[in-house]
Amino acid sequence: MMIAKKPISFVVVLILAVFSNFSYIENEKDNEEIQGNPINTQEEIDAYIQHHLQDAHDFVLFTNGNTGHHIGFPLPIIIWDEGIHFFSSSKFHYGEEVAESKGKYYVLHHEKIYRTDATGTLALDDHHHPTNVRPLDFSITKSVVGILLTGILMILGFGSLARGYKKGPIPTGFSRVLEPLVLYVRDEIARPNIGEKKYRKYMGFLLTVFFFIWCLNLLGLMPFGFNVTGNIAVTVCLAMFTFFIVQFSGNKEYWKHIFWMPGVPVPMKILLMPIEVLGMLTKPFSLLIRLFANITAGHVVVMSLIALMITLKAAFGPVVSTGMSLFLAFFISIIEVLIAFLQAFIFTMLSSLFIGMAVAEHDHH
């Protein structure tokens, strides 16, 4: 990618400035060496997979299997509880300690922050759910870091592409990789579904959502623990963007087909109206569930195949079980690379289709 040295230097300095304020964290107390707790049962494997799928308030790069030390860095905790509270997640020590801020005490339980006392007492209901007060959490979590990283990469990539077009009709460098994808979204997704006259108005949104989902899906395949598009809150937000764009772009023909279907008897109009309204609401629901379910299932399958080296070790030995596990996980990971692109394509395609249905001009003659 043809990027000037100043933007790169600025990004590097910014990242170092942010994370230099937070020390590296290790899972140790009183400087005593602790023994690692290996995961060797099905229940522990399931719990580990569930932990991977969840968002986190700290970033763990890897764990020392011999000592149990977690190597990584904490993230900023920003909560509102009768005032703003800002501190590092290292105070929680992976949920093992109570964090104090402005005379109030907080504890991290299953990646949720609760107000407590100095001893970290949690009151549980009959279903073992904490009943303590939960402050409003605006923290920079691991998923937020992934979103910010993807946003920076997109800004740098499309900025380079724009500068390349200013120099001439043929882009150079990494922009040659982006240009065919941009043209693909324009010619194969936007134009056929929205129409030649109106597609340009929505190209910005379609390009953004396509590359945003694609980059996040690829980021989730890297060994950093990202699972952004496997977070249903993220897919809900993406689907809501499509929903509001469709509703605000809909012409009178679109609304007429929803509330007073032309060309059918009046009793059928009344019968079809709630069905069409329900269909209007199920479109974004299908978008968010499809993306969330496919990405989450992919992570579960990959991690389950990796776990085969543990569950099959007793039957086949460590060498055979490890080789079989890594081969199957590698094979599924290759398929996941294709699924990462496919899910971005499907979300963008359906979004453009819904927009095209809202702006289409109907001929009833």
C-alpha angles and dihedrals in degrees: 000000000000101000127156118248094240097063091047092049091047093052093047093048091047093052092047091047093052098045096037087072090063121063124224110268129223128185100240137113129209089356089284120146112240128196119246119253105224120211106236108144132074092242092054091047091052091048091049092051091049090050090052092052092053127082117252139209093220135043118237115192096184142332126235104236093203100050102020092234115153113218116203140080136278125244131223117276113212116178136160115222111149086322138003119298121194124181142129122279088229086083089071092053091210092315094306097108139044118249120218123207126169092340095311126108127219135184131199112229119175089339092305122114119228132181112243142152130273091278095051097245115181121194111215129201127217091282092051092251117141116251095194120121113276115211121215106276118214095159125150099247130184091267091053089052089053092049092049091047091050091048092052092049091050093049092050093044098047091039089057091048092051092049090049092056090051090059096049146322093274116064120219136213119009089348087080087068094050097046097066090049092050091049090047092055090047100045102032103033114020103036099046095045104035102029138246094274100050108025096093091065091064101037093098093057095042094049092046096050093044097052093036093056093039094051092046091050091051091046089055090059092060119092095253099096098249116156102162100143088042087064108094092209089063094048090047090055092048092049091048090055089056091045095053093043090053094048096046091045096049115117127213091271090057093052092042090057090052102045104023112018109210122229098027131096119271095252089054091049090057091046095047096047098077090041091055092046089051090049090052089057097042093058095073089039090058090049096053096041094048094052095041096047097045096048093044091048090050092054092047093050094048094048092044091054091049088051090059088084087067101040095043097041093094094051103040105017129251097283098051095040092048093048093047092047095049093046093052093043091050091049093050091045090058089053089048089059088059091045090052089061094038094055092049089049094048094048091048093043094051092044091054090046092053091047090049091052090052097050099036119119112228126213112209097177 
